[in-house]
Amino acid sequence: MPNNVKTYDRSDDPEDHLKIFQAAAKVERWTMPTWCHMFNSTLTGSTRVWFDDLPLVLHRYLGDLKKAFLANYLQQKKCIKDPVEIHHIKQRERESTKDSIQRYKAESRHVKGDLECKRISGFMHGITNPELIKRLNDNIPKSVDEMIRTTTAFLWGEVAASNQARKKAPLIWKL
């Protein structure tokens, strides 16, 4: 299997997966039965179970296999969001700042045509940690990468401070 063909586990766009697989199959000059056989090796988890449950006739014809695959997994297709949506990604109640950053990065990935300054502004307005908000507003990042680095450094500082406080706290033995 060519290196650029990744496994499909329902987390990505099925059309992207098919396009990448088809391009690799054409480069490799596989015969149609080989295409169908090799496609199975790109599936993992429940998608492999789905493939194994297909009627054998679908395993032989790529056109039928593609239709069945897309019919079953097209709901996984990437959703392109409007740039305004970036300001609707907010840190949830009882969500850690770290988890909020990860969710922000994942959700903002699907925003089309946004400017970097909108991403930064959206993130800064979506977080709830007052100290982090102050740090970012004191020195507004010029890029998303800078914003993520600043936020990550802030979180590392919080962890270090928490560990230091734990070391200084007296041990209380419970009997």
PEJOLIN-V629343 format. One record per helix or strand of 3 or more residues. SS is the DSSP state (H for helix, E for strand). FROM is the first residue (numbers start at 1). TO is the last residue. Records with the same first field share a line. If there is no record, write none. Layout:
SS->FROM-TO, FROM-TO
//
This chain:
H->14-28, 32-40, 46-52, 56-60, 62-76, 83-88, 97-108, 116-126, 130-138, 144-168
//
